[in-house]
Amino acid sequence: MTNRISRRSFLTTSALGAAAVSLGGAFADEPQKPNIQGFDETDTDVDPNAEWKPFTDKKLKMGIVGFGLCQFGAQFGLQNHPNVEVVAVSDLFPERRDGLAKACKCEKTYESLEEMIKDDSIEAIFIATDAPSHCDHACKILKSGKHVASAVPAVFGSLEQADKLFETVKETGLQYGMFETSCFHDDVYAARKIYKAGGFGQMVYTEGEYYHYGVGTLEGYKNWRRGLPPQWYPTHSNAYYTCVTGNSYTRVSCIGHVSKLEEYQKGANPWDNPFGTETALFNTSEGGSARMIVSWDTAGWGGETGRMRGEVGAFNGAYQPLNDITAEIVKKLGELRKPALPPQVGAGGHGGSHGYLGSNFVESVLKGKAPIVNVAVALNTTVAGIVAHQSALKDGESMAIPQYKL
C-alpha cells in the first residue's frame, strides 16, 4: 500500500484540505516589487488555525543597508514587524537611500555602512548590499557590537572569507543569520520537521536546482553579477539538504558547462569564469549524496526546487513514508504548515519566505538563540559551492569541503 502525506492532508480534519493561505499580499506602504524571478508573491502554505502571539514588548533597534536592483533592504518585512524599530537606513547612492528610507518609514539616513555602525542606538543591522561585500560588511557590523543578518551568499568565492566570518561570529558572541529563502519554502519547512522527527531516517539522496536564465545580464554594483560562477551563488539549491537536515557536504565533484553567452567568453567577466551552468555531486556528512545544479544559461522554467529521499521516507511535493509505522511518526508531529506571522508582516516573495526569515532573525536576537540559518549552516550551505566551482575548473576533480560547526 502506498502512503502519501502532503502538507495539507496528513491530518484528518477537513480544514486541512483547504486551499493554501497566502500572507504574501502587498501592503499599501510597501515599495513596488522588482520584476525579477523570485519576487512574485505566490501562495504559501500557512496553518489557517494559527495565530501569531506576541512574546515580548521589546523592539529590536535595527539599521538596514542596501536598496539596489532587488530592493532587498525592504523585502523582508522588518520595517513592519511589531518587535522592530528601524532606526536608520543607508545606501551609497542618494536616490536609493531615499527610496529605502521611504519604504522603511525611517527619517534617519547614513551615507555609508561605516557611518551607520557608529550609531550606538542600533542593535542589529540587515545587509542587502552586493554579494562580494557581504563578509566584509558583516564582520564590520559584528566588531562594532551589533548583531547582523545578511542576504545570500554569506561569502563570495573565498574560503578565507568564510574562515574570517566564522571566527568573527565566535569571537563576538553575537547573532548572525543568513536570509536563505529556500529555508522557508513550504516543502523545506515541512521536511525539516519530518527529518528531525525521524521521518526520513538517514537522508540517502537529495536533489536541488536553482534555474535563473541570464543572471549575468542583471545590473549589479561594480558589475559583480556579470559572468557570475553559478556555484558561487549556490544557497537556493544547496539548502534543500543543509536547511532540511542541518548537516553538511563533505566532498564534491562538479562539472561545468562552457557557456555560449557573451558574458562568459574569455575576458568578458571579472571572475575569469567560462561556466553558465555547474552541476555538483556531493558526499554528505551523514553518508549520503546530493546532486545540486545552478544554471544561468539553460532554457525552460526558472525557480528553486528540490527533492529528498531517505531510508524510511521521501519528499517530492508531498511526504511519502515507507510504511504505516513511518507514517504514524509524521502524523504525531501535528501541523506541518508554516505558523502565522505578525499580522503586519507579509510572507513575501521567494515562495513566501521573506517575512519568515525576517521574523526568525528578530525573534532569535530577542530570545538569545541562533537563527535557523546560523553562521555554521550559512557557511556549510555557501562554501560547498565555492569548492564545487574549483572542482569544475579542474574537470570534476573530487575535492574536500571545509566544515563549520557551532
KEMARKE-307194 format. One record per residue (C-alpha): residue number from 1; x, y, z; residue in one letter. Coordinates in Angstrom, 3 decimals, m for minus. Layout:
 seq       xx       yy       zz type
 NUM        X        Y        Z    A
...
***
This chain:
 seq       xx       yy       zz type
   1    0.000    0.000    0.000    M
   2    1.343    3.421   m0.973    T
   3    1.126    6.225    1.563    N
   4    1.442    9.858    0.567    R
   5    1.161   12.565    3.175    I
   6    1.073   16.112    1.873    S
   7    1.383   19.227    3.998    R
   8   m2.361   19.717    3.559    R
   9   m3.729   16.224    4.002    S
  10   m1.731   14.387    6.608    F
  11   m4.192   15.280    9.380    L
  12   m7.777   14.092    9.400    T
  13   m9.583   17.407    9.797    T
  14  m11.325   18.651    6.688    S
  15   m9.958   22.141    7.206    A
  16   m6.509   20.936    6.310    L
  17   m7.676   20.169    2.809    G
  18   m8.421   23.801    2.105    A
  19   m6.501   25.857   m0.399    A
  20   m3.169   27.330    0.651    A
  21   m3.346   30.538    2.605    V
  22   m1.173   33.396    1.425    S
  23    0.279   36.051    3.666    L
  24    2.211   37.494    0.770    G
  25   m0.227   40.228   m0.231    G
  26    1.262   43.656   m0.738    A
  27    0.666   46.393    1.819    F
  28   m0.197   49.918    0.751    A
  29    3.006   51.412    2.112    D
  30    5.355   48.809    0.657    E
  31    7.622   49.593   m2.325    P
  32    6.803   48.154   m5.735    Q
  33    8.496   44.771   m6.022    K
  34   11.052   44.467   m8.832    P
  35   10.100   42.290  m11.795    N
  36   12.779   39.673  m11.096    I
  37   12.391   35.924  m10.714    Q
  38   11.526   35.030   m7.139    G
  39    9.791   38.278   m6.221    F
  40    6.339   37.170   m7.322    D
  41    4.135   36.699   m4.286    E
  42    2.821   33.167   m4.760    T
  43    0.578   31.364   m2.297    D
  44    2.329   29.838    0.676    T
  45    1.096   27.043    2.909    D
  46    0.220   28.532    6.306    V
  47   m1.736   26.885    9.100    D
  48   m5.151   28.622    8.854    P
  49   m5.824   27.982   12.538    N
  50   m2.585   29.529   13.744    A
  51   m2.390   32.942   15.372    E
  52    0.781   34.887   15.973    W
  53    1.203   35.648   19.660    K
  54    3.471   38.448   20.908    P
  55    6.263   37.162   23.135    F
  56    7.726   40.499   24.266    T
  57    7.075   44.216   24.146    D
  58   10.726   44.913   23.339    K
  59   11.629   46.411   19.973    K
  60   14.915   45.484   18.333    L
  61   16.528   48.677   17.074    K
  62   17.731   47.914   13.568    M
  63   19.571   49.508   10.688    G
  64   19.125   48.414    7.071    I
  65   21.758   48.790    4.349    V
  66   21.169   48.328    0.631    G
  67   18.387   49.192   m1.813    F
  68   19.825   48.196   m5.174    G
  69   18.376   46.255   m8.086    L
  70   16.362   43.856   m5.916    C
  71   15.424   46.461   m3.279    Q
  72   16.220   43.704   m0.800    F
  73   16.560   46.037    2.161    G
  74   12.796   46.456    2.323    A
  75   11.727   42.975    1.181    Q
  76   11.774   41.051    4.480    F
  77    9.111   42.900    6.432    G
  78   11.473   44.201    9.101    L
  79   10.011   47.695    8.875    Q
  80    6.538   46.253    9.582    N
  81    7.460   43.868   12.392    H
  82    5.919   44.821   15.763    P
  83    9.177   43.977   17.546    N
  84   11.389   46.125   15.312    V
  85   12.191   49.817   15.176    E
  86   14.118   50.723   12.039    V
  87   16.407   53.414   13.430    V
  88   18.330   54.266   10.254    A
  89   18.963   53.179    6.670    V
  90   21.876   53.527    4.282    S
  91   22.846   53.166    0.640    D
  92   25.823   54.636   m1.227    L
  93   23.514   56.168   m3.842    F
  94   21.335   59.088   m2.626    P
  95   18.246   58.151   m4.669    E
  96   18.359   54.577   m3.420    R
  97   18.974   55.754    0.129    R
  98   15.909   57.983   m0.083    D
  99   13.864   55.126   m1.528    G
 100   14.857   52.812    1.314    L
 101   14.055   55.479    3.889    A
 102   10.590   55.930    2.383    K
 103    9.966   52.180    2.202    A
 104   11.009   51.736    5.837    C
 105    9.247   54.867    7.095    K
 106   12.559   55.983    8.563    C
 107   13.873   59.548    8.717    E
 108   17.486   58.941    9.727    K
 109   19.877   58.021    6.915    T
 110   23.614   57.437    6.618    Y
 111   25.756   57.770    3.527    E
 112   27.588   54.520    4.244    S
 113   27.610   51.441    6.445    L
 114   30.815   52.706    8.017    E
 115   28.937   55.754    9.295    E
 116   25.920   53.731   10.396    M
 117   27.866   51.366   12.644    I
 118   28.974   54.351   14.738    K
 119   25.357   54.807   15.841    D
 120   25.244   53.226   19.293    D
 121   21.439   53.192   19.338    S
 122   21.394   50.468   16.667    I
 123   21.436   46.884   17.981    E
 124   21.349   44.915   14.718    A
 125   21.828   45.565   11.004    I
 126   20.492   43.795    7.927    F
 127   22.870   43.984    4.960    I
 128   21.341   43.786    1.483    A
 129   24.447   45.011   m0.312    T
 130   26.385   43.498   m3.222    D
 131   27.395   39.870   m2.672    A
 132   31.181   40.456   m2.796    P
 133   30.837   42.833    0.187    S
 134   28.742   40.603    2.466    H
 135   31.591   39.151    4.515    C
 136   33.416   42.462    4.972    D
 137   30.215   44.258    5.929    H
 138   29.104   41.511    8.316    A
 139   32.446   41.470   10.110    C
 140   32.477   45.255   10.481    K
 141   28.985   45.161   11.986    I
 142   29.843   42.354   14.396    L
 143   33.027   44.065   15.522    K
 144   31.022   47.219   16.227    S
 145   28.970   45.215   18.735    G
 146   25.851   44.686   16.642    K
 147   24.016   41.551   15.524    H
 148   23.843   41.007   11.772    V
 149   21.549   39.489    9.183    A
 150   22.789   39.094    5.621    S
 151   21.369   38.461    2.199    A
 152   22.879   35.455    0.413    V
 153   25.538   34.267   m0.078    P
 154   27.359   34.507    3.247    A
 155   30.723   34.867    1.497    V
 156   31.673   35.307   m2.146    F
 157   34.019   32.816   m3.752    G
 158   36.553   32.836   m0.914    S
 159   37.378   30.198    1.677    L
 160   39.453   32.796    3.533    E
 161   36.351   34.981    3.859    Q
 162   34.454   32.019    5.269    A
 163   37.019   31.406    7.999    D
 164   37.127   35.122    8.814    K
 165   33.337   35.354    9.177    L
 166   33.113   32.203   11.285    F
 167   35.831   33.335   13.671    E
 168   34.338   36.830   13.972    T
 169   30.936   35.449   14.939    V
 170   32.534   33.153   17.519    K
 171   34.747   35.907   18.949    E
 172   31.954   38.457   19.320    T
 173   29.288   36.034   20.564    G
 174   26.679   37.957   18.574    L
 175   23.927   36.551   16.381    Q
 176   24.446   36.067   12.652    Y
 177   21.671   34.982   10.308    G
 178   21.691   34.452    6.540    M
 179   18.389   35.094    4.776    F
 180   18.352   31.948    2.620    E
 181   14.878   31.914    1.088    T
 182   14.654   28.164    0.389    S
 183   14.833   27.604    4.159    C
 184   11.208   28.730    4.409    F
 185    9.836   27.215    1.228    H
 186    6.787   25.160    2.179    D
 187    8.459   21.851    1.316    D
 188   11.735   22.601    3.092    V
 189    9.913   23.812    6.212    Y
 190    7.815   20.639    6.334    A
 191   10.744   18.341    5.500    A
 192   12.850   19.906    8.265    R
 193   10.223   18.977   10.862    K
 194    9.884   15.479    9.424    I
 195   13.646   14.909    9.365    Y
 196   14.078   15.958   12.990    K
 197   11.303   13.549   13.995    A
 198   12.969   10.629   12.209    G
 199   10.590   10.519    9.258    G
 200   13.420   10.168    6.729    F
 201   15.943    8.157    8.711    G
 202   19.323    8.694    7.105    Q
 203   18.972   11.039    4.140    M
 204   20.355    8.932    1.317    V
 205   19.942   11.251   m1.675    Y
 206   18.876   14.856   m2.225    T
 207   18.459   16.943   m5.363    E
 208   18.257   20.700   m5.718    G
 209   18.136   23.161   m8.599    E
 210   18.410   26.897   m8.977    Y
 211   17.479   27.924  m12.522    Y
 212   17.671   31.633  m13.360    H
 213   18.245   32.424  m17.016    Y
 214   20.616   35.261  m17.857    G
 215   21.524   36.248  m14.300    V
 216   24.766   37.711  m15.609    G
 217   22.830   40.302  m17.598    T
 218   21.224   41.789  m14.460    L
 219   22.570   45.050  m13.131    E
 220   24.968   44.764  m10.190    G
 221   27.177   47.084   m8.165    Y
 222   30.621   47.135   m9.807    K
 223   29.287   44.554  m12.299    N
 224   29.505   41.702   m9.785    W
 225   26.782   39.605  m11.448    R
 226   28.437   39.584  m14.872    R
 227   29.643   36.069  m15.651    G
 228   28.979   35.033  m12.058    L
 229   30.233   31.475  m11.377    P
 230   26.973   29.588  m10.773    P
 231   28.220   27.686   m7.728    Q
 232   29.313   30.929   m6.052    W
 233   25.582   31.542   m5.618    Y
 234   24.554   28.035   m4.503    P
 235   22.406   28.548   m1.446    T
 236   18.940   28.356   m3.035    H
 237   19.641   24.806   m4.228    S
 238   22.055   23.597   m1.535    N
 239   19.522   24.499    1.148    A
 240   17.388   21.554    0.066    Y
 241   19.813   19.458    2.066    Y
 242   21.535   21.716    4.581    T
 243   18.407   23.589    5.683    C
 244   16.441   20.353    5.998    V
 245   18.977   18.309    7.948    T
 246   21.336   20.863    9.473    G
 247   24.151   18.685    8.137    N
 248   26.853   19.498    5.599    S
 249   28.538   18.460    2.367    Y
 250   31.983   16.891    2.774    T
 251   33.306   16.278   m0.765    R
 252   32.346   17.403   m4.258    V
 253   32.912   16.613   m7.907    S
 254   31.463   19.261  m10.211    C
 255   31.027   19.559  m13.979    I
 256   30.756   22.980  m15.619    G
 257   29.073   23.799  m18.936    H
 258   31.109   26.239  m21.037    V
 259   28.513   28.834  m21.935    S
 260   27.992   30.400  m25.349    K
 261   26.562   33.581  m23.823    L
 262   28.709   36.689  m24.359    E
 263   29.392   37.365  m20.678    E
 264   31.161   34.001  m20.271    Y
 265   33.643   34.433  m23.088    Q
 266   37.331   34.853  m22.241    K
 267   37.988   38.219  m20.628    G
 268   34.304   39.203  m20.592    A
 269   33.721   38.889  m16.851    N
 270   35.731   39.864  m13.758    P
 271   35.845   36.274  m12.435    W
 272   37.502   34.641  m15.463    D
 273   34.587   32.207  m15.420    N
 274   33.560   30.245  m18.535    P
 275   30.655   28.308  m16.994    F
 276   26.977   29.230  m17.220    G
 277   25.799   26.018  m15.551    T
 278   27.515   23.923  m12.892    E
 279   26.320   20.504  m11.708    T
 280   27.756   19.315   m8.388    A
 281   27.692   15.808   m6.914    L
 282   28.282   15.966   m3.165    F
 283   29.017   13.499   m0.379    N
 284   27.125   14.407    2.784    T
 285   28.217   14.278    6.412    S
 286   25.669   11.542    7.198    E
 287   26.927    9.211    4.467    G
 288   24.533   10.120    1.679    G
 289   24.876   12.022   m1.577    S
 290   23.318   15.050   m3.245    A
 291   23.137   16.454   m6.760    R
 292   22.849   20.249   m6.907    M
 293   22.601   22.358  m10.079    I
 294   22.911   26.121  m10.505    V
 295   22.189   27.315  m14.033    S
 296   22.244   30.717  m15.703    W
 297   22.264   29.669  m19.384    D
 298   19.676   26.946  m19.954    T
 299   16.172   27.400  m21.370    A
 300   12.981   26.429  m19.579    G
 301   11.333   27.046  m16.246    W
 302   13.008   29.041  m13.513    G
 303   12.937   28.763   m9.748    G
 304   14.398   26.966   m6.764    E
 305   13.266   23.383   m6.275    T
 306   14.370   20.114   m4.728    G
 307   13.537   16.580   m3.619    R
 308   14.680   14.300   m0.783    M
 309   14.948   10.525   m0.417    R
 310   15.725    8.870    2.908    G
 311   15.827    5.326    4.239    E
 312   12.246    5.427    5.533    V
 313   10.651    8.404    3.781    G
 314   10.838   10.681    0.744    A
 315    9.579   14.131   m0.215    F
 316    8.685   15.384   m3.683    N
 317    5.898   17.916   m3.246    G
 318    4.393   15.594   m0.636    A
 319    5.783   13.266    2.017    Y
 320    5.830    9.556    1.182    Q
 321    6.567    7.248    4.137    P
 322    7.974    3.760    3.756    L
 323    5.150    2.164    5.718    N
 324    2.406    2.813    8.263    D
 325    4.922    2.931   11.114    I
 326    6.785    5.799    9.480    T
 327    3.522    7.498    8.571    A
 328    2.486    7.439   12.218    E
 329    5.717    9.196   13.228    I
 330    4.859   12.100   10.952    V
 331    1.188   12.244   11.913    K
 332    2.213   12.722   15.529    K
 333    4.082   15.873   14.553    L
 334    0.850   17.745   14.140    G
 335    0.765   20.696   11.764    E
 336    3.379   20.748    9.010    L
 337    2.309   24.043    7.532    R
 338    4.092   27.230    8.461    K
 339    2.976   29.165   11.555    P
 340    1.373   32.576   11.455    A
 341    3.383   35.750   11.035    L
 342    2.591   39.032   12.778    P
 343   m0.491   40.492   11.051    P
 344    1.531   43.428    9.741    Q
 345    4.139   41.205    8.060    V
 346    3.518   39.594    4.682    G
 347    5.112   36.287    3.711    A
 348    6.549   37.972    0.619    G
 349    8.430   36.533   m2.333    G
 350   10.646   33.515   m2.993    H
 351    7.940   31.030   m2.071    G
 352    6.549   33.065    0.800    G
 353    9.844   33.061    2.685    S
 354   10.769   36.708    3.164    H
 355    8.607   37.519    6.162    G
 356    9.577   34.289    7.923    Y
 357   13.294   34.942    7.573    L
 358   12.961   38.459    8.949    G
 359   10.753   37.329   11.818    S
 360   13.015   34.378   12.681    N
 361   16.037   36.681   12.945    F
 362   14.205   39.206   15.133    V
 363   12.912   36.532   17.498    E
 364   16.322   34.853   17.636    S
 365   18.059   38.028   18.752    V
 366   15.374   38.938   21.287    L
 367   15.290   35.389   22.686    K
 368   19.079   34.990   22.662    G
 369   19.234   31.959   20.378    K
 370   20.800   31.361   16.978    A
 371   18.635   31.779   13.842    P
 372   17.766   28.689   11.805    I
 373   20.334   29.679    9.168    V
 374   23.062   30.470   11.688    N
 375   26.676   31.065   10.694    V
 376   27.538   27.349   10.548    A
 377   24.519   26.465    8.383    V
 378   25.139   29.554    6.250    A
 379   28.769   28.639    5.588    L
 380   28.102   24.926    5.066    N
 381   25.491   25.951    2.501    T
 382   27.718   28.524    0.773    T
 383   31.255   27.107    0.939    V
 384   30.282   23.823   m0.727    A
 385   29.584   25.839   m3.864    G
 386   32.926   27.626   m3.725    I
 387   34.751   24.290   m3.706    V
 388   32.384   22.962   m6.385    A
 389   33.472   25.735   m8.737    H
 390   37.115   24.887   m8.021    Q
 391   36.308   21.282   m8.934    S
 392   34.615   22.351  m12.181    A
 393   37.730   24.297  m13.164    L
 394   39.682   21.039  m12.665    K
 395   37.378   18.894  m14.840    D
 396   35.411   17.485  m11.920    G
 397   38.269   16.556   m9.611    E
 398   36.948   15.280   m6.258    S
 399   37.725   17.825   m3.553    M
 400   37.230   18.051    0.210    A
 401   34.965   20.767    1.614    I
 402   35.754   22.676    4.852    P
 403   33.333   22.014    7.715    Q
 404   31.793   24.520   10.140    Y
 405   30.195   23.568   13.459    K
 406   28.953   25.681   16.346    L
***
